[in-house]
């Protein structure tokens, strides 16, 4: 597996990704469809949408021209530059969310690569996205993945030729894991631990105000802004 050491990534990753990939050619794919059962509520709604906005801003600021947000358990307004994709079988696992997102991405004819990201990584910013996107552009295989101290994480950048087989391999809670495992020598490892921890927020929200723990998710979300109701 090709690896970009941290010191090289530092010199390359902060360059504008447009030097290698034109903005319209990089499409952000944000997976945000889950119910957040361990967290206590859908993470796309966390902190009144702060994680959602941060993730979209990271993708756009890192070089993506547009962002597809895969929704499922909850509906919510999206920031400018983002478009909703609905994973109707979201409860089957993140693999279905990835499959829905990649199929929707195929309709964007100008897109040459997808920057796959998760909504529950609030400390991953645009500098990480830019670094991994540039590494993917330099990779002959068109695959690159952020690593944090030897631990694989997100974002993952995949050239268009990988989308169909990646979608085909996605199942249950494995997401792109099985596809990346099969191609273990292909993705470029991009060291990003100097920029973020890359750790997902998977437990109860420790940042909730004292005495106000997050409400348990009932599987039903009603939003007054547009009357959308989701009771899956």
ROLO-551343 format. One record per residue (C-alpha): chain; residue number from 1; residue in one letter; x, y, z. Coordinates in Angstrom, 3 decimals. Each point is the difference from the previous one (the first is absolute). Example, Ala and Ser with C-alpha at 12.3 -4.5 7.8 and 13.67 -1.06 7.14 Angstrom:
<nodes>
   kette    nr   rest          u          v          w
       A     1      a     12.300     -4.500      7.800
       A     2      s      1.370      3.440     -0.660
</nodes>
This chain:
<nodes>
   kette    nr   rest          u          v          w
       A     1      x      0.000      0.000      0.000
       A     2      x      1.387      3.379     -1.006
       A     3      x      0.382      2.361      2.930
       A     4      x      0.516      3.742      0.216
       A     5      x      1.973      0.775      3.174
       A     6      x     -1.234      2.816      2.190
       A     7      x      2.814      2.361     -0.901
       A     8      x     -0.653     -0.449     -3.718
       A     9      x     -3.731      0.285      0.534
       A    10      x      0.561      3.255      1.875
       A    11      x      1.783      1.513     -2.977
       A    12      x     -2.476     -1.311     -2.574
       A    13      x     -3.296     -0.171      1.855
       A    14      x     -0.324      3.717      0.655
       A    15      x      0.257      0.902     -3.672
       A    16      x     -3.321      0.761     -1.615
       A    17      x     -1.366     -3.258     -1.411
       A    18      x     -1.039      1.808     -3.184
       A    19      x      3.647     -0.310     -1.010
       A    20      x     -0.736     -3.658     -0.740
       A    21      x     -3.803     -0.336     -0.009
       A    22      x     -2.366      2.648     -1.274
       A    23      x     -2.705      0.785      2.534
       A    24      x     -2.867     -1.316     -2.114
       A    25      x      1.819     -3.324     -0.348
       A    26      x      0.017     -0.744      3.746
       A    27      x     -3.355     -0.966      1.476
       A    28      x     -0.482     -0.203      3.752
       A    29      x     -1.995     -2.966      1.287
       A    30      x     -1.062      0.433      3.624
       A    31      x     -1.540     -3.034      1.698
       A    32      x     -2.541      1.218      2.572
       A    33      x     -2.919     -2.413     -0.185
       A    34      x      0.317     -1.946      3.252
       A    35      x     -2.215      0.197      3.068
       A    36      x      2.985      0.426      2.344
       A    37      x     -1.277     -2.700      2.348
       A    38      x      3.169      0.018      2.147
       A    39      x      0.286      3.769     -0.111
       A    40      x     -3.619      0.551      1.035
       A    41      x     -1.434      1.733     -3.084
       A    42      x      0.772      0.384     -3.725
       A    43      x      3.409      1.598     -0.245
       A    44      x     -1.070      2.122     -2.959
       A    45      x     -2.042      1.997      2.551
       A    46      x      2.769      0.212      2.621
       A    47      x      0.534      3.399      1.598
       A    48      x     -2.829      1.490     -2.063
       A    49      x      1.673     -1.041     -3.228
       A    50      x      3.504      1.220      0.871
       A    51      x      1.690     -3.295     -0.954
       A    52      x     -1.867     -0.025     -3.301
       A    53      x      1.023      3.555     -0.835
       A    54      x      3.601     -0.640      1.044
       A    55      x      0.267     -3.106     -2.158
       A    56      x     -1.476      1.704     -3.058
       A    57      x      2.306      2.994      0.493
       A    58      x      3.003     -2.321      0.312
       A    59      x     -0.837     -1.695     -3.297
       A    60      x     -0.685      3.229     -1.865
       A    61      x      2.993      1.769      1.529
       A    62      x      2.248     -2.958     -0.781
       A    63      x     -0.703      0.101     -3.712
       A    64      x     -3.406     -1.569     -0.720
       A    65      x     -2.245      1.899     -2.363
       A    66      x     -3.188     -1.531      1.371
       A    67      x     -1.032     -2.289      2.856
       A    68      x     -2.546     -2.816      0.049
       A    69      x     -1.354     -0.636      3.507
       A    70      x     -1.499     -3.455      0.471
       A    71      x     -2.979      0.214      2.363
       A    72      x     -2.197     -2.708      1.443
       A    73      x     -1.036     -0.034      3.653
       A    74      x     -0.624      3.747      0.125
       A    75      x     -0.644      2.868     -2.382
       A    76      x      1.533      3.414      0.502
       A    77      x      0.774      3.149     -2.008
       A    78      x      3.350     -0.136     -1.748
       A    79      x      2.644      2.719     -0.246
       A    80      x      0.670      1.767     -3.316
       A    81      x      1.933     -2.173     -2.424
       A    82      x     -1.571     -3.221      1.278
       A    83      x     -2.679     -2.221     -1.538
       A    84      x     -2.019     -2.737      1.688
       A    85      x      0.112     -3.638     -1.046
       A    86      x     -2.423     -2.365      1.727
       A    87      x      1.093     -3.472      1.035
       A    88      x     -3.362     -1.744      0.268
       A    89      x      1.593     -3.088      1.569
       A    90      x      2.205      1.957      2.390
       A    91      x     -0.920     -2.312      2.908
       A    92      x      1.868     -2.848     -1.752
       A    93      x      3.302      1.688      0.800
       A    94      x      2.533      2.504     -1.285
       A    95      x      0.595     -2.191     -3.049
       A    96      x     -3.442      0.940     -1.313
       A    97      x      0.731      3.677      0.602
       A    98      x      3.250     -0.279     -1.926
       A    99      x     -1.730     -1.860     -2.807
       A   100      x     -2.713      2.664     -0.281
       A   101      x      2.583      2.787      0.004
       A   102      x      2.233     -1.552     -2.641
       A   103      x     -2.950     -0.688     -2.280
       A   104      x     -1.110      3.622      0.329
       A   105      x      3.568      1.166     -0.623
       A   106      x      0.000     -1.826     -3.341
       A   107      x     -2.571      2.510     -1.246
       A   108      x      2.542      2.820      0.377
       A   109      x      1.741     -0.278     -3.346
       A   110      x      2.809      2.453      0.815
       A   111      x      1.052     -1.807      3.182
       A   112      x      3.189     -2.042     -0.291
       A   113      x      0.462     -0.871      3.658
       A   114      x     -2.134     -0.342      3.125
       A   115      x      1.198      1.209      3.392
       A   116      x     -1.769     -2.331      2.421
       A   117      x     -0.406      1.446      3.488
       A   118      x     -2.025     -0.602      3.182
       A   119      x     -2.125      2.514      1.856
       A   120      x      1.304     -0.974      3.455
       A   121      x      3.614      1.131     -0.454
       A   122      x     -0.257      3.609      1.171
       A   123      x      3.740      0.624      0.314
       A   124      x      0.781     -0.975     -3.601
       A   125      x      0.257      3.250     -1.907
       A   126      x      0.635      1.233     -3.508
       A   127      x      3.773     -0.371      0.387
       A   128      x     -0.395     -3.772      0.411
       A   129      x     -2.339     -0.195     -2.994
       A   130      x      2.399      2.004     -2.160
       A   131      x      2.951     -2.177      0.955
       A   132      x     -1.753     -3.288     -0.783
       A   133      x     -1.536      1.348     -3.203
       A   134      x      3.365      1.127     -1.303
       A   135      x      1.552     -3.368      0.882
       A   136      x     -2.746     -1.798     -1.937
       A   137      x      0.629      2.218     -3.010
       A   138      x      3.680     -0.962      0.129
       A   139      x     -0.759     -3.700      0.430
       A   140      x     -0.013     -2.203     -3.124
       A   141      x     -2.773     -2.064      1.595
       A   142      x     -2.292      2.913      0.819
       A   143      x     -0.494     -1.138      3.615
       A   144      x      1.179      1.762      3.142
       A   145      x     -0.964     -0.208      3.649
       A   146      x      0.700      2.102      3.063
       A   147      x      1.976     -1.710      2.762
       A   148      x      0.338      1.222      3.569
       A   149      x      2.992     -1.436      1.819
       A   150      x     -0.157     -3.231     -1.970
       A   151      x     -3.794     -0.267      0.318
       A   152      x     -2.070      0.156     -3.215
       A   153      x     -2.691      2.641     -0.071
       A   154      x     -1.820      2.504     -2.186
       A   155      x     -0.198      1.580     -2.437
       A   156      x      0.515     -2.650     -2.656
       A   157      x      0.434      1.249     -3.560
       A   158      x     -0.957     -2.329     -2.845
       A   159      x      0.292      0.663     -3.712
       A   160      x     -3.124     -0.539     -2.066
       A   161      x      1.122     -3.397     -1.301
       A   162      x     -0.242     -1.368      3.558
       A   163      x     -3.568      1.123      0.673
       A   164      x     -1.909     -2.864     -1.577
       A   165      x      2.066     -2.847      1.495
       A   166      x      0.136      1.796      3.355
       A   167      x     -3.791      0.322      0.017
       A   168      x     -0.286     -3.653     -0.914
       A   169      x      2.222     -1.029      2.916
       A   170      x     -1.742      2.248      2.556
       A   171      x     -2.240     -1.929      2.377
       A   172      x     -1.288      0.302      3.531
       A   173      x      2.285      1.898      2.342
       A   174      x      3.173     -0.535     -2.020
       A   175      x     -0.410      2.934     -2.380
       A   176      x      3.057      0.203     -2.250
       A   177      x      2.075     -2.168      2.364
       A   178      x     -0.324     -3.196     -1.995
       A   179      x      0.910      1.680     -3.283
       A   180      x      3.005      1.716      1.551
       A   181      x      1.051     -3.258      1.638
       A   182      x     -0.051     -1.767     -3.356
       A   183      x      2.170      2.787     -1.391
       A   184      x      2.242      0.317      3.008
       A   185      x      3.067      0.863     -2.078
       A   186      x     -1.786      2.688     -1.963
       A   187      x     -1.084      2.909      2.240
       A   188      x      2.605      2.636      0.734
       A   189      x      0.321      0.446      3.761
       A   190      x     -0.037      3.703      0.832
       A   191      x      1.241      0.798      3.495
       A   192      x     -2.220      2.673      1.550
       A   193      x      0.518     -0.383      3.743
       A   194      x      1.644      3.428      0.106
       A   195      x     -3.289      1.538     -1.154
       A   196      x     -2.711     -1.944      1.852
       A   197      x     -0.712     -3.018      2.175
       A   198      x     -2.449     -1.432     -2.537
       A   199      x     -1.961     -1.673      2.801
       A   200      x     -3.724     -0.443     -0.425
       A   201      x     -2.432      1.140      2.685
       A   202      x     -1.735     -3.304      0.605
       A   203      x     -1.033      0.148      3.651
       A   204      x     -2.357      2.222      2.010
       A   205      x      0.628      3.678     -0.595
       A   206      x      2.422      1.116      2.696
       A   207      x     -0.280      3.573     -1.240
       A   208      x     -3.682      0.303      0.868
       A   209      x     -0.720      2.763      2.551
       A   210      x      0.067     -1.214      3.632
       A   211      x     -3.301     -1.545      0.954
       A   212      x     -1.110     -0.197     -3.640
       A   213      x      1.031     -3.382     -1.425
       A   214      x     -0.967     -0.661     -3.610
       A   215      x     -3.508     -1.374     -0.377
       A   216      x     -0.222     -3.654     -1.016
       A   217      x     -0.916     -0.461     -3.625
       A   218      x     -3.460     -1.487     -0.457
       A   219      x      0.303     -0.544     -3.748
       A   220      x     -2.402      2.879     -0.638
       A   221      x      1.112      3.495     -0.923
       A   222      x     -2.415      2.873     -0.664
       A   223      x      1.399      3.338     -1.116
       A   224      x     -2.148      3.099      0.144
       A   225      x      1.966      1.749     -2.733
       A   226      x     -1.624     -1.944     -2.803
       A   227      x     -2.255     -2.613      1.570
       A   228      x      2.197     -2.909     -1.096
       A   229      x     -0.595     -3.034      2.146
       A   230      x      2.115     -3.107      0.068
       A   231      x     -1.266     -2.966      1.993
       A   232      x      2.239     -2.756     -1.348
</nodes>
